[in-house]
Amino acid sequence: MQAFERFQYARALTCLQRAKSLARTKDDYIFVVCQLAICLESVGDYHGATAVLEEIPTANYQSHPELQYFLATAYAFLNRTQASYELATAYLKSDDSDFDIEATELLQELKQTSPSN
């Protein structure tokens, strides 16, 4: 996390990959995957971010709704607008509010870029 905060993305990616393999609990693993996805997005690897997030079964969305937000963001970068919209909407319906502002802004951006507008 320190490497990421210092914009040392190559080092951060290496550390996060290692942390992913060393995670002892499902919660730790999901946390690391989310951080890894954020780091991958920061270097423009949206396919990589999507891939690591998609490794986590959707059954975990109820206990970790932030996964929906992070995946919605990655999908938006890949122009998968319908999937992004659905996940961001599902996130906003969850009990988690950590990313409500960001998810709402994402939905607004998706609506503005939608071909129907």
ABEGO torsion letter per residue (X at the ends): XAAAAAGBAAAAAAAAAAAAAABABAAAAAAAAAAAAAAAAAAGBAAAAAAAAAABBAAAAAABAAAAAAAAAAAAAAGBAAAAAAAAAAAAABABAAAAAAAAAAAAAAAAABAAX
